[in-house]
Amino acid sequence: MSDVSGKLKLGALVALVVGSMIGGGIFSLPQNMAASAGVGAVLIGWAITAVGMLTLAFVFQTLANRKPDLDGGVYAYAKAGFGDYMGFSSAWGYWISAWLGNVGYFVLLFSTLGYFFPLFGEGNTPAAIIGASVLLWAVHFLVLRGIKEAAFINLVTTVAKVVPLVLFALICLFAFKLDVFTADIWGAGTPELGSVMNQVRNMMLVTVWVFIGIEGASIFSSRAARRADVGKATVIGFITVLLFLVLVNVLSLGIMTQPELAGLQNPSMAAVLEHVVGHWGAVLISVGLIISLLGALLSWVLLCAEIMFAAAKDHTMPAFLRRENANQVPANALWLTNAMVQVFLVITLFSNSTYLSLIYLATSMILVPYLWSAAYAVLLAVRGETYQQALRERRKDLLIGGIALLYAIWLLYAGGVKYLLLSALLYAPGAILFAKAKRELGQPVFTRVEKLIFTAVVIGALVAAFGLYRGFLTL
């Protein structure tokens, strides 16, 4: 798992990528997708996602190899290409997305336990929030014991969570009915889904959510035993997860009709398997989900702390986030992260935030870091930086980076104005930490261009705050 110097090998890096991506999303995928789209739109959406996310995986692989000096992945690329404030915003947005995702995971975890213990309800009852809080701080103190130990536990849970997914795919393959799958290909029987274009657009945030974590290995690049393993782990992890996601989604549409799937309670995979084999199927998936979520929580707590620590190391974040404990764990970053998770867990009691609304917000926060990473890959290829005489390779990377950039822009459009404004509301307060980091260096806070960008973010945040107050925007 790691060598004598404590570095992470390829297996551990792949497990971090797969463990980050396979969390709760895949277990709720049948209902989440059916609520937005019919069979035809789902297939088109997966084709777009596969191409877009594969190019994004290649972007992270290329940047890991061509810029080995840039540790910390997503935020470092934005900073190197587009300046300090864009780098800070990428780190800040990624961090918020990661811990918001953890809040969503806790809600789904206790919603799943509600299948066995009704007092947990939909995961946002007082009993569920108390249980989630106890678990949150148990994970917190586990991670404080050391990154290597936590990464090893993540490796074990990643293997454990894949088993029920394989069983689900095999059972549903034999139970698959072509007449159910083809009954209403374009969703014409459900007019509220809208046009095929609308259906594809509406399912996009769900597809991005289940792939978040694709950059997991690049975040830990400074802890990798071999730099080349970072890119390999990204691509291996992506292909593995894509296969599982498409199988789970497409096979479910051949077991139950789109309206039936759309009406299921999450985790909807449990209900689909129960439909085929009875009660034990629901129990199997529920247990698998609980293991999966525990592993994903661990992955994301690690990623949250690491992104803030990496940003603090090169003065993008304030110095207090650089502090490590005796086990070389970024302790202050970890405390700040889990304090925010705790605050939002309490908020879910009063706002009745569902799993889906939390993941939509978390997904919208990560779109900006993805966009800047793709843009930086394009920038390197356009300038010819690091390519020397390798003209063919440069053209290939320009094409891949260009597709990834177009995909990231498409995702911002697919997310819609609502989530763009809510994102601005979460991005704006980050300027306080940015200003603190700049003052520590004795530098002016913003350049002229950064002032304009920050002004636009503040205007968006004010519109979002007004919208929440007046009720035309909701979480």
Long-range contacts (C-beta under 8 A, 24 or more apart in sequence): 1-148, 1-151, 1-152, 1-155, 2-148, 2-151, 2-152, 2-225, 3-225, 5-225, 6-148, 6-223, 6-328, 7-223, 7-224, 7-225, 8-148, 8-151, 8-220, 8-223, 8-224, 8-225, 9-225, 9-226, 9-229, 10-225, 10-226, 10-229, 10-232, 10-233, 11-155, 12-151, 12-152, 12-154, 12-155, 13-216, 13-217, 13-220, 13-224, 13-229, 13-230, 13-232, 13-233, 14-217, 14-232, 14-233, 14-236, 14-237, 14-240, 15-151, 15-154, 15-155, 15-158, 15-159, 16-151, 16-154, 16-216, 16-217, 16-220, 16-233, 16-299, 16-302, 17-213, 17-214, 17-216, 17-217, 17-233, 17-234, 17-236, 17-237, 17-238, 17-241, 18-158, 18-162, 18-237, 18-240, 18-241, 19-154, 19-155, 19-157, 19-158, 19-161, 19-213, 19-216, 19-295, 19-296, 19-298, 19-299, 20-212, 20-213, 20-214, 20-216, 20-296, 20-299, 20-300, 20-303, 21-210, 21-211, 21-212, 21-213, 21-214, 21-216, 21-237, 21-238, 21-241, 22-158, 22-161, 22-162, 22-165, 22-241, 22-244, 22-292, 22-296, 23-101, 23-105, 23-213, 23-292, 23-293, 23-295, 23-296, 23-297, 23-299, 23-300, 24-104, 24-105, 24-108, 24-109, 24-267, 24-289, 24-292, 24-293, 24-296, 24-355, 25-206, 25-209, 25-210, 25-359, 26-165, 26-210, 26-244, 26-245, 26-248, 26-269, 26-292, 27-108, 27-112, 27-266, 27-267, 27-268, 27-269, 27-270, 27-285, 27-288, 27-289, 27-292, 28-108, 28-266, 28-267, 28-268, 28-269, 28-355, 28-356, 29-206, 29-210, 29-245, 29-248, 29-249, 29-252, 29-268, 29-269, 30-248, 30-249, 30-252, 30-253, 30-256, 30-261, 30-264, 30-268, 30-269, 30-272, 31-261, 31-262, 31-263, 31-264, 31-265, 31-266, 31-268, 32-206, 32-266, 32-268, 32-356, 33-203, 33-206, 33-249, 33-261, 34-252, 34-253, 34-258, 34-259, 34-260, 34-261, 34-262, 34-264, 35-262, 36-193, 36-199, 36-202, 36-203, 36-206, 37-187, 37-193, 37-199, 37-200, 37-202, 37-203, 38-184, 38-185, 38-186, 38-187, 38-188, 38-190, 38-193, 38-196, 38-199, 38-258, 39-181, 39-182, 39-184, 39-185, 39-186, 39-187, 39-253, 39-258, 40-185, 40-186, 40-187, 40-196, 41-186, 41-187, 41-193, 41-196, 41-199, 41-200, 41-203, 42-199, 42-203, 42-249, 42-250, 42-253, 43-250, 44-196, 44-200, 45-199, 45-200, 45-203, 45-204, 45-207, 46-207, 46-245, 46-246, 46-249, 46-250, 48-200, 48-204, 48-407, 48-410, 49-204, 49-207, 49-208, 49-211, 50-242, 50-246, 51-403, 51-407, 52-403, 52-404, 52-407, 52-408, 52-410, 52-411, 53-207, 53-211, 53-214, 53-238, 53-242, 53-407, 54-238, 54-242, 55-374, 55-400, 55-401, 55-403, 55-404, 55-407, 56-214, 56-370, 56-373, 56-374, 56-404, 56-407, 56-408, 57-214, 57-234, 57-235, 57-238, 58-235, 58-400, 58-404, 59-373, 59-374, 59-377, 59-400, 59-401, 59-404, 60-214, 60-215, 60-217, 60-218, 60-230, 60-231, 60-234, 60-373, 61-230, 61-231, 61-232, 61-234, 61-235, 62-231, 62-377, 62-397, 62-400, 62-401, 63-218, 63-373, 63-376, 63-377, 63-380, 64-217, 64-218, 64-221, 64-227, 64-230, 64-231, 64-234, 65-227, 65-228, 65-231, 66-380, 66-386, 67-380, 67-386, 68-221, 68-227, 70-221, 71-221, 71-222, 71-310, 71-313, 72-218, 72-219, 72-221, 72-222, 72-306, 72-307, 72-310, 72-311, 72-313, 72-314, 73-215, 73-218, 73-219, 73-221, 73-307, 73-310, 73-373, 74-215, 74-218, 74-219, 74-307, 74-369, 74-370, 74-372, 74-373, 75-307, 75-310, 75-311, 75-316, 75-369, 76-310, 76-314, 77-372, 77-373, 77-376, 77-377, 78-369, 78-372, 78-373, 78-376, 79-314, 79-316, 80-376, 81-372, 81-375, 81-376, 81-379, 81-380, 82-372, 82-375, 82-376, 83-447, 83-449, 83-450, 84-316, 84-434, 84-438, 84-450, 85-434, 85-446, 85-447, 85-450, 85-453, 85-454, 86-372, 86-450, 86-453, 87-311, 87-316, 88-311, 88-316, 88-317, 88-430, 88-433, 88-434, 88-437, 89-368, 89-427, 89-430, 90-368, 90-369, 90-372, 90-373, 91-307, 91-308, 91-310, 91-311, 91-316, 91-317, 91-369, 92-427, 92-430, 92-433, 92-434, 93-365, 93-366, 93-368, 93-369, 93-423, 93-426, 93-427, 94-307, 94-365, 94-366, 94-369, 95-304, 95-307, 95-308, 95-337, 96-362, 96-365, 96-426, 97-212, 97-362, 97-363, 97-365, 97-366, 97-369, 98-300, 98-303, 98-304, 98-307, 98-337, 98-362, 99-300, 99-304, 99-337, 99-338, 99-340, 99-341, 99-344, 100-344, 100-358, 100-361, 100-362, 100-365, 101-209, 101-212, 101-300, 101-358, 101-359, 101-362, 102-297, 102-300, 102-301, 102-304, 102-341, 103-341, 103-344, 103-345, 103-348, 103-353, 103-358, 104-355, 104-358, 104-359, 104-362, 105-293, 105-296, 105-297, 105-300, 106-132, 106-135, 106-136, 106-297, 106-341, 106-345, 107-132, 107-348, 107-353, 107-354, 107-355, 107-358, 108-266, 108-267, 108-289, 108-293, 108-355, 109-135, 109-289, 109-290, 109-293, 109-294, 109-297, 111-265, 111-266, 111-267, 111-355, 112-267, 112-270, 112-286, 112-289, 112-290, 112-293, 113-290, 115-270, 115-282, 115-286, 116-286, 122-354, 123-355, 124-348, 124-349, 124-352, 124-353, 124-354, 126-349, 129-345, 129-346, 129-348, 129-349, 132-345, 133-342, 133-345, 135-297, 136-338, 136-341, 136-342, 136-345, 137-338, 139-297, 139-298, 139-301, 140-301, 140-334, 140-335, 140-338, 142-298, 143-298, 143-301, 143-302, 143-305, 143-329, 143-334, 144-325, 144-327, 144-329, 144-331, 144-334, 145-327, 145-329, 146-327, 146-328, 146-329, 147-223, 147-302, 147-306, 147-327, 147-328, 147-329, 150-298, 150-301, 150-302, 151-302, 153-295, 153-298, 154-295, 154-298, 154-299, 154-302, 156-295, 157-291, 157-292, 157-294, 157-295, 157-298, 158-295, 160-288, 160-291, 160-292, 160-295, 161-288, 161-291, 161-292, 161-295, 162-244, 163-288, 164-284, 164-285, 164-287, 164-288, 164-289, 165-244, 165-248, 165-288, 167-284, 168-248, 168-251, 168-269, 168-272, 168-273, 168-285, 169-244, 169-247, 169-248, 169-251, 171-273, 171-276, 171-277, 171-281, 172-251, 172-252, 172-254, 172-255, 172-272, 172-273, 172-276, 173-251, 175-254, 175-255, 175-276, 176-251, 176-254, 176-255, 177-254, 177-255, 178-254, 180-253, 180-254, 180-255, 180-256, 180-257, 181-250, 181-253, 181-254, 183-257, 184-257, 184-258, 187-258, 189-259, 190-258, 190-259, 190-262, 201-413, 201-414, 202-414, 204-410, 204-411, 204-414, 204-415, 205-359, 205-360, 205-363, 205-364, 205-411, 205-414, 205-415, 205-419, 206-359, 208-363, 208-366, 208-367, 208-411, 209-359, 209-360, 209-362, 209-363, 210-241, 210-245, 211-238, 211-241, 212-362, 212-363, 212-366, 213-237, 213-299, 213-300, 213-303, 214-238, 215-370, 215-373, 216-299, 216-303, 219-303, 219-306, 219-307, 219-310, 220-302, 220-306, 222-310, 266-355, 301-334, 301-337, 301-338, 304-333, 304-334, 304-337, 305-329, 305-330, 305-333, 305-334, 305-337, 306-330, 306-333, 308-333, 308-336, 308-337, 309-333, 312-437, 315-437, 315-440, 315-441, 316-434, 316-437, 317-433, 317-437, 318-433, 318-436, 318-437, 318-440, 319-437, 319-440, 351-475, 353-475, 357-475, 360-415, 360-419, 361-419, 361-422, 361-423, 361-475, 363-415, 363-419, 364-415, 364-419, 364-420, 364-422, 364-423, 365-423, 365-426, 365-427, 367-408, 367-411, 367-412, 367-415, 367-423, 368-423, 368-427, 370-408, 370-411, 371-405, 371-408, 371-409, 371-412, 374-401, 374-404, 374-405, 374-407, 374-408, 375-405, 375-408, 377-401, 377-404, 377-405, 378-402, 378-405, 418-473, 420-460, 421-460, 421-461, 421-463, 421-464, 421-467, 421-473, 422-464, 422-473, 422-475, 423-460, 424-457, 424-458, 424-459, 424-460, 424-461, 424-463, 424-464, 425-460, 425-461, 425-464, 425-465, 425-468, 427-457, 427-461, 428-457, 428-458, 428-460, 428-461
